[in-house]
Amino acid sequence: MAKSDVLSDVMEDYLKSIYTLQAEGGPPVSTSAIADLLGKTPPTVTSMIGKLEERGLVSREKYKGVELTREGETVALEVIRHHRLLEAYLAEHLDYDWSEVHDEADALEHHISEEFERRVAEALGDPEVDPHGDPIPSADLTPLEADDSTPLDQHGVGDVVVVTRVSDRDEEELEYLADAGITPGTRVEVVDVAPFGMVTVRVSEGGREQSLPESVARSIRVRAIAEEDDEEDRSRREVEG
C-alpha cells in the first residue's frame, strides 16, 4: 500500500515516530513524547495530529494521546521497511559506516518505488534486521512482533547478555560503540554499575572492559543468555582456543 503519493514526507515521519513510540511504551502516545522525538513544539504536533486524524490514520483520545489506526500502521511499516532496507543496502553495498546510514536513509525513504524496494530487498537476500539490529518489516507489512529485549542499564553485576539492537539516532554514540566492539550479536558481562551512572561491561571478544555512560547503556537493547547456553559457549571457546 503506497502512500507517498498522497501523504507528505512530514506526515509519514509522524506516523513512523508514533509507531516507534507505540512499540517502546504502548499506546496511547502523548503529544509531548512525539514532540520530543521529532524536535517539534507541542502546538505543532497537535496541529499535525489533527490532519492525520482527518485522514483516518490516527485516533485521538482527549488528554490521553493518539494511536495509529490500521491504515496508519500500514503506512508507518512501509516507511520503516524502506528506511531499514536502505540502511542495510548503504552499509553492505556502498561501504557506509553504520553511524552514517540513518540520515541518508531518512532522506531517501519517502521517495523509492515499490519496484526499487523489491530490488534492494532481493540484492540483500531479504534481510530480517538492519545494521543496528532493528527488525525490517516484511514485504506484506505484517506488524512487527513485540520486542522482548531490555535496555542494558537495567541489568546488574554478573549478568551475561547478548546485544540485539542499538539506537541509530546518535552518530557519535554509534562510533563510540563500534570502537568498543559492542554491536548486535556481541556478548557482554556486566562487571560494575557505578552509583554515578557508569556501566562497565566485559566484551566477550577479547575480554576487553568498557565503561559506558548510563545514557549509552540505555540505548543498547540486550537479551539475557540462559546459563546452559553460556556454559556451552564457554566450552566451545575453550575447545577452539
N, C-alpha and C positions, 0 to 999 in steps of 0.2 A: 504494500500500500504506500504509494509515493505521495508525500505531502509538500515537497519542496516547491512545487509549482503554485501552491495556494497559501502557504504559510511563509512568513518572513523568517530570516535566519534568527532574529531575536526571539520570535515565538518558539522556534524549535529549541533554542538554548534554554528557555524557561522550562519547557516540557522535559528536556533531558535533566535539568537540575532538580526538578520536582521528583522525577523518577529516582535519581541518586539519593535524595534525602529520604524518600519513602523506603528505599532499600536499607538505609542506615538506621532509621528510627521508627519506621512505620508511619502510615497516615493517621490523622491529617498532618500536613506540613504547614508550619506557621509562615506568615509573611516575612517575619524577621529572619527566619532561617534562610529563606530564598534570597532575601536582600543581602545577607552576609556572604552567601556562597557566590553570588553574581556581582557583588560590589555595587549594588544599586540602593537607592533610598526606599524606605517602606512605601511612600506615596507612589513612586514609580512602579513598584511591584504590584501594588493594589490595582493600579490602572491597567496593567497588562493582564492581571488575573481576570479582570472583568471582561477583557476582549477574548481571552481563552475560554471563559465560561460561556460567552455568547456563541462560540463555535462548537460548544459541546465537548470540549477537550478536557475540562476540569469541572469538578463540582466543588462548591464552596459552602462551608457552614460557618455562619457568623460567630466571631470570637474564638473559633477553633482552628480554622485553617482550610487547606484545599487538598483535594485528592484527584489523581488522574482518573478520567473515565477510561473505558476500554479502548476507545478510539485514540485518546490522548496517550495512553500507554503504548499503543502500537507505533505511533509517530515517534515517541521517545526511544523505543527499542530500535527503530530503523536508524535514527541518528547515532545512537550509541554503537550500533553494529558498524556503520560507516567509519566512525571515529576510531574504533579499536582495530578494525581491519587495516585502516590507513597507518596507524601507529606500527602495526606488525610489518606492513609492507615497507615502510620507510626504514625500519630498523634492519630488516632481513635482506632487502634487495638494494637499498640506496645508502647503506652504511651510516645511517644516522645513529647517534648515541641515544640511549633510552631516555636521556634527560632532554633531548631536543625534539622528540616526536609529537609531544602534546600540542604545542602551539601550531605546528604545521597541520596536524590533523584537524584542529579546531577550525582552521581557515578553509579546509577542503571539504569537510564532512557534509556540508549543506548542498554541495554542487556536483556530486558524482551521480551518474545514471545507474539504474539497476544493472545494466549490462557491464558497466565498469566495475561495480561492486562484485558481480559474479566472477569476472575475470581475475580480480585481485584475490578473492577467496580461493579460486582454483589454483592460482600461481603459488599460494601459500599452503595448499593442501588442506583447506578448511580448518584452520586452527581453532582451538577452543578458548585460548586465552591470548591476551596481548602481551607486549614485553614487560608490563608491570604486574602480570598475573591476573588482571581483571578479565572476567569471562566475556566472551564475544557472543552476543545473541545469535541464535540460529537464523538461517535464511527465511524460515517461516515465522520469525519474530515471536516465538514462544516466550512467555515471561521467564526471566531468569530464576533459578532456584534460590531460596533464601541462603544467605552466606552464614555458614556455621563457624567461621573463624572468629578470633578475638584480637583486640589490639595487644601488642607486645607489652605495653606498660601495665597491663592488668595481671601479668604473671610475676611470680615470686622467685626467690633464690632457689636454685636446684631444678627448676622447670626446664625441660628439654622440648623444644618446639621446632617446627619447620615453617619457614616463611612461605606464605601462599600468595600474597599480593602486597604492593606498596602504593601509596598515593602518588599520582602523577602530576599533582598540582604545583609542586615546587621544584624547579630545576636544580637549585643548589642542594636541596636535600637528596635528590636522586644522584647527583655527582658524588656527594658525601657517602651515600650507601654503596655506590659502585666501588669507590676506593676502599671501603671497609669490607668488601666481599659479601655484602648482605643483599641478596637478590632472591626472587622466587625460587623455591627449591632448596635454599640454604638451611641447614640445621644449625641451631644455636642453643646454647645453655645459658640461662640467666645466672650470673655469678655474684652480682651485687645490685642492690637497689638503694641508692643514697637518699637520705631524707630531704635533700635539696633538689631532687628531681632528675638525677642522672641514673640511667640503667646501663649496667655493664654486662656484656654478653661475651661468651667464648664461641667463636665461629668454628664449626666442626672441621672445615677445610683448613688445615694448618694450625689449628689450636690458638689462633690469634685472639686476644681480648680487645674489645672495642667498647668504649663508653659512649652512650647515646643520650642526647638531651631528651627529657621526657616528651617534648612535643614531637620529636622524630620517632621515638619508640611508639607513640600513639598512632602514627601514620603507617606503621608496619602491621599488617594482619598476619596472624600465625595460627597454626593448628597444633594442639598438643600431640606428642608422639607416645603411643602406647608403650609401656615398659618392655613388653616382649619384642616389639618392633625395634626399640632402641638397642636391646641386647643382641638381636640378630644383626643389626648394623655394626655394632662394635666387633662382633665375631668376624664379620666379613672383612672389616678393615684390618684386623689382626692377621687374617689369612693372606690378604693382599700385601700386607707390609712384610 
